[in-house]
Amino acid sequence: MTPAGREELIALDRAHVWHPYGPMPGRSDPYLVESAAGVRLRLADGRELVDGMSSWWAAVHGYRHPVLDAALADQAGRMSHVMFGGLTHEPAITLARTLVEITPPGLEHVFLCDSGSIGVEVAIKMALQAQRALGRPGRQKLATWRGGYHGDTFHPMSVCDPEGGMHSLWTGVLPRQIFAGPPPAEFDQGYADSLKSLIAAYADDVAAVIIEPVVQGAGGMRFHHPEYLRVLREVTAEHGIFLIFDEIATGFGRTGRLFAAEHAGVSPDILCLGKALTGGYLTLAATLCTPEVAAAISAGEGGGLAHGPTFMGNPLACAVANASLGLLSGGGWADRVRMIEIGLKSGLEPLRGAPGVADVRVLGAIGVVQLDHDVDMPHATAAAVAEGVWLRPFRDLIYTMPPYVTDETDVARITAGIAAAVAAS
Ligand SMILES: *Cc1c(COP(=O)(O)O)cnc(C)c1O
């Protein structure tokens, strides 16, 4: 693309296009991407960047994967979309069956929807409807721990971390939920006890506990001990409270297990999946539940789940999700994630103790450098780009979640990009 062509597009972008979490126009110009292949984004000016973000953690197989491209083209040749009310199709049926097979035991039913936030809305709706149907309509609250992120629509926002989630912006608007302190990295019996007693104290008000298992993503990239999942499973079962695991970020191998719940051997009542579900190709989410949850809702007032988005079960998205799950089913992803984990550890550990660095942590294909101050976003991003790496830091965090197909050399390039971003912050 000519420099004039690029400038014109960027000017139009500034004039008309809203970007995430920003003012209009944006604080700084976005980078113009022309194409992407493998783990590389190709900018319109010809530069190539190794993608350390997997496009917000979704593109686990990289870009233009021949198997995913073929699945999409093949499905487009049959039908791109049909409504899901009264109609069904093989891509959705196959996807539901596969998800039931590979997710933790007990989850038998699948609700397909448009995006992660909507998947969380559906999970919350399932819990509230099931509690009503079970004769406990007073149970309308959700309990969680601080430091979480569950999406940007209103009910999900109400269970995001109250500080990081900008609750102050929404005083009087968001439903008030019940928050425990953030889960510690190590197992702490005192914290476990306080979690149990908080949930027990509010048992008559709480429909469900919702958390991200093992890794809290956009709320602060923090890891916690899997034993807390067992604690939550026990206390929620004891009080007839549903347990919702939001695995939109952790699902499909990111933490080194196919699902983070496997670190604790715990099954939730309701499970949210999204992001990497379609290998980063199309927007799709799935909310799974147990037969108990489904039976309660189906026997309740209204006679069913009160949800049905226009693009529910979109065949293109389901077909590419099936192809992505097919790639994962070989199991080769686990070795690659382990290799990335080793590469991230060796590349990032030397930053521990560097000026401005508060913590370094790595789990599976997730590498995080936490600073003792907020990141200087434009400078940090530009420093990584100068190293040939795409990163999108936030708050005090410079991190990577690379595609699983990233090789050793490119993992080293990413950690060098992180080091450059740290130095520029
Ligand atoms: C990204 C994310 C969501 C929201 O998904 P969207 O597709 O962006 O709506 C919800 N929960 C978790 C844990 C996420 O990481």
The ligand as a Tripos MOL2 file, in Angstrom:
@<TRIPOS>MOLECULE
LIG
   15    15     1     0     0
SMALL
NO_CHARGES

@<TRIPOS>ATOM
      1 C1        -12.7370  -12.0250   27.0560 C.3       1 LIG1
      2 C2        -13.4660  -12.5680   28.2050 C.ar      1 LIG1
      3 C3        -14.8620  -12.4150   28.3250 C.ar      1 LIG1
      4 C4        -15.6790  -11.6210   27.3360 C.3       1 LIG1
      5 O1        -15.6340  -12.1510   26.0570 O.3       1 LIG1
      6 P1        -16.0480  -11.2440   24.7920 P.3       1 LIG1
      7 O2        -16.0240  -12.1860   23.6440 O.co2     1 LIG1
      8 O3        -14.9730  -10.1850   24.7020 O.co2     1 LIG1
      9 O4        -17.3700  -10.6610   25.0670 O.co2     1 LIG1
     10 C5        -15.4800  -12.9850   29.4200 C.ar      1 LIG1
     11 N1        -14.7850  -13.6800   30.3340 N.ar      1 LIG1
     12 C6        -13.4550  -13.8570   30.2360 C.ar      1 LIG1
     13 C7        -12.7480  -14.6600   31.2700 C.3       1 LIG1
     14 C8        -12.7440  -13.2990   29.1810 C.ar      1 LIG1
     15 O5        -11.4140  -13.4440   29.1150 O.3       1 LIG1
@<TRIPOS>BOND
     1     1     2 1
     2     2     3 ar
     3     2    14 ar
     4     3     4 1
     5     3    10 ar
     6     4     5 1
     7     5     6 1
     8     6     7 2
     9     6     8 1
    10     6     9 1
    11    10    11 ar
    12    11    12 ar
    13    12    13 1
    14    12    14 ar
    15    14    15 1
@<TRIPOS>SUBSTRUCTURE
     1 LIG1         1 GROUP 0 **** ****
